[in-house]
Amino acid sequence: MSMPTPPFLKIRGLKTHFPVEKGLLVRKTVATVKAVDGIDLDLNQGEILGLVGESGCGKSTLGRTILQLIEPTQGSVHLNGRCLTELKGKALRESRKDFQMIFQDPYASLNPRMTVYDTLAEALLSHQSIPKSELSQRVGQWMNRVGLSPRFIKKYPHEFSGGQRQRIAIARALVVEPKLLIADEAVSALDVSIQAQIINLLARLSKEMNLTMIFISHDLSVVKHIADRIAVMYLGKMVELGSAESLFDHPRHPYTQALVSAVPIPDPSRERTRRRMLLPGDPPSPMHPPSGCSFHPRCPHAADACQVAFPEWVREGDRSIACSRLEVVP
């Protein structure tokens, strides 16, 4: 009997809490922001996971914590059997070629004083020893792979459009051939037509390189076109996880149902007649999250038991849902 293949990315009990301090001369911790509050997640190699939720739910913090840009408060992250949360100093720097990130604003993430050539060459030279002749060739190859002409390599970021800058940021992240890529709102600052081009580019490159990717976005219609599975976050916790197709066709958690109902339908007649699920109130503060299920103050199906403890995960086919009221959720 063959042993099951271990997950390529394994996250267990991951928490990232930020202390809130007050005081002028003597700083005192008065509260804690629970940005990420206990995440368990497994990803296979080559899989693309879409991570969605409202602004402030902890998506970006989770991505940065996985890559050790933010030190976790508790929990572990294993990439291909190696524990990233135990790496420090030189060992962490040397391992960064295996995991990279694409940030939301390419203009802010690119050095305005460096040309495209310097940007990509710096990324390569940080992890490899490459002759100058081969360096120019590698930079030119990656310019082609992301859809830019190599003749632009001496230009600066301000000389490009937003979509072109994001292509440069993608090239910088992938030029070292990482195994894990996290795209944090990589298309949210771009026009719709450019968004489609960047999504198609990321999908093609991830397939060619067998990349494992976490694609973070607040727009479910964007995530649907690139992700194999989708994870839904609310107030630092994951509430639903399943295949992109099943989650869109039959959302089960009340919060997921509200998110899916807000996605526009490109059919005017259906768009006019469908019912939207409007949630009452605003998301609670992560500094003072509700007891039990964090969604219960806004949930139309909540019961007294929802205020006591966070619900156990329920399996339904390829889906996992953190809800104890599924029998009454339509």
N, C-alpha and C positions, 0 to 999 in steps of 0.2 A: 504493500500500500504506500503510495507516494505521499510525501508530506506536502501540505498546502504552501504555496509560494508566499513568503512574507511580503507585506506591503512595501512599496518603494519609499513612500513617505508615511511615517507613523507618528501621530501626535496623541499624547495622552495627558489628560488633566491639566491642560495649558491655561495658566492664569497670568494676566498682566494687570496689576493694580497700581494706581498712582496716588501717593499721599497728598492731601490738601493741607497746606500749612498756613498758619497765621502768626502774626507777631512781628514787631519791628526789631527788637534786640534779641529776644528769645523766641526762636521759631518753635511752634507747637503744632503737631498733627491733629487736626480737628475732624477730618473725614477721609474717606478713601474712595477714589473713582475706580469702579470695577469695570474697566474697559473690555477686558476679555476675562470671562469668569467660568473656566472649566470646559475646555474644548477637547473632544476626542474625535479623531479623523484619520482615515486610511486612504491613501491614493496609490494606484498602480502606476508602473512606468508607462509613459506615453499618454496618460489620461489627462483630460482638461476638466478642471472643476470650476464651475461658476459660483462665486460667493456674492450673495445679494443681501440687501436689507436697507432700511432707512439710514439717512445720514446720522452719524453718532452711535451706530449700533456696535462698532468695534471692528469693522471689516479691515480697515487699513492698519489698525494696531495689531490685529492678528497676523497680517501679512508681514509686517516689520518684525514681529516677535519670532515668527518662524525663521526668518533670515538672520536673527540675532542682531538686528539693528536696534532693538529694544530688548533689554534683559528681562526675561520672564520672572514673575514672582514665584511661580510654582509650575511643575510639570516638565515634560520632556518632548523633544523633537528628534526623531531618528530619520536620517536620509540615507537610504541604501545600506542600512545596518549600522551607520555611524551616528552617535549621539551628538547633535550640534550644540545642545545646551551645556555640554561639558567642555566645549572648546573655548580656549582663552588665548589672547595675545597672538603670537606668531602662528600657532596652529589654526586659529580661526581665520586669520588673514590668508593663509595658504589654501584653505578649503573654500574660500569665497568664489573661486572659479567654477565651483560646482553648483552654485545657486546665485542667481542674479535677479534684479528687479527693474521694472519699467515704471517710472513715476507718472503722475497725472499731468503735470505741466512740463513739457519738454524744454521750454525756454528757461525755466528755473533750474532744471536738473543738468543742463549743459553749461559748461564754462564759457562765458561770452568772449574770453580772451584767447580761446583755443580754436584752431581750425578743425574741420572735420577730420583731417588726417591726424592731427595731434590727439584728438579725442579718442579715436579708435586705436591709434598706436599706443597710447598710454595704457589702455585697457589690456592690450596684448602683452606689452612689456612688463606689466605688473605681475604676470603669472608665467610668462615664457621667455626664453632667451632666443630671439629671432634675428637673423642677419638683416641688415637694412634693405637689401634688394628684395628679400622675401617679405619683409614688412610692408613695403609699398604694394606688392602684389596681393597680399592678404587683405589690406585695406580696400583696394580696388575691387576685389572679388565680393566683399561684403557690401560695398556700395551698390553693386549690380544686384545682389541678392535681395536687398530691400527696395529695389526699384528706383535708385538714384544713379545718375551718370558719374563715373569716376572723375570726370573733369571738374567736379564741384569740390574736390577734397581740400582745396586751399581756401575755401570760403568759410566765413564765420556764421554762428547760429542766427544772428539777426538778418542775414541775407536770405534766409529760407522762410517758407510759409509754415504754418503750424503743423500741417500734415507731414511736410518734409522733415521738420525738426523731430517729429515723433519717429519717423523712419530712421533717423540718425541715432536716436536713443535706443531703438530696437537693435540696430547694428552694434552699438556699444555693449549692450547686454549680452548679445549672442555671439560676439566675435571670439569669446573665450570658450565657446561651446559648453555651456553649463548643462547640468542634468535637470535642474529645477528652475522654473521661471515664474515670478509673480508679477502680474500686470495690474497695477493699482490705478483703476479708473483711467486706463490708457487711451480711451477714445472720448471721454466725456467733454473735453474742451474743444472737440473738432466738429466741423459741419457734418451733417448726416451722410452726404455722399462720400466724404473722406473717411468717416467712421467705417463704412462698409469696406473700403479699400484696406484699411489697417487691420480689420478683423480677418479679412481673407488672407492678408499677408501673414498674420500670426498663426492662423490655422494651417497654412501651407508649410511654414517653417517648422512648426511644432511636429508636423507629420514627417517632414524630411529628416529632422534631427532626433526624432523619438523623444521629444521633450515632455516632461511632466509640468503642467501649468496650472496655476490658480489665477483665474481671471476675475478680478474684483470689480463690481459695478453696482450702481443703484438702479440701472435700467435693465429690466428683465427681458425686454425685446432684443436687446443687444446680446445678452448672455445666451439666449436660446439658440442663436446661430453658431456659436462656437463651442459650447460646453457639452461634454458627455454626461456629466451629472451636475446638479445644482444643490448648493447648501444655503439655507436661509438662516440669517442671524437676526436676533432681536435682543437688544440690551445686553450684549456681551455673551449671549448663549446661542447655541444652535437649536433651532426648533423643528426643522424638517430637512431631510436629505434624500434625494432620489434622482433617477434619470431625468434628463431635461424634458424629454417627450412626455413622460407620465406626470411629472410635476406640473407642466403647463396644461395638459389635458384634464387632469383630475387633482387639483391641489387639495390637500386634506387638512392641514393646520389652518385655523381661522385667519392667522396673520398672512400666511401664504395666499389664501384665497383673496384677501384684500389687495395684496400686491399684484396678483395676476389680473384682478378685475380692473386695475388702473392702467393696464397696458392697452394702448390704442389698437383698434382693429382696422385694417386698411379696407374696410367695406362700409360706406356711409350708411346704408340701410341697417346693417347689423349693429353698427356703432350707436345709432339713434335709439334702437329698441332694447339693447341689453341693459341689465341692472348692474350698477356699481355697488360695491360693498364699502360703505364709509365707516371708518372707525371713530368712535367718540374720543374726545380729549387729545392730549399730546403724549408722546412717549415720556415715561418717567425719567427722572435724572439718574444716571448711572452712579451718582454719589449716594443716592438713597433709593435703591431699587426696591420694588414691592417684595413682600415675602412670598414664598411658594413659587408658583408660575409667574414670571415677570410680566406676562401678557394679560393676566386676569383682569386688571382694571379697565381694559379696553375690549375685552372679549365678550361678544354677545351670548356665549354659551357657558360662561363661567359659573361655577358652583362654589359653595363654601370650602370644599376640599381643595380647590385650586389655590387657596390662600395659605395652605399648610406646608406643602412641600413641592419642589419642582418635580413634574411628572416623569415617570419612567418612559424610556423609549419603547415605542410600539412598532413592530415589523408588519408591513403589509406588502407582500411581494418584494419588489426591488426598492421599497420605500421604508424610511424610518421617520417616525413622527413623535415629538415630545408633547403629547397631549393625553389627558386622562378623560376627555369628554368626547372622544371620537364617535361614540354611539349616537350622539345627538347632533353632531356636525353634519350638515347636509352635503 
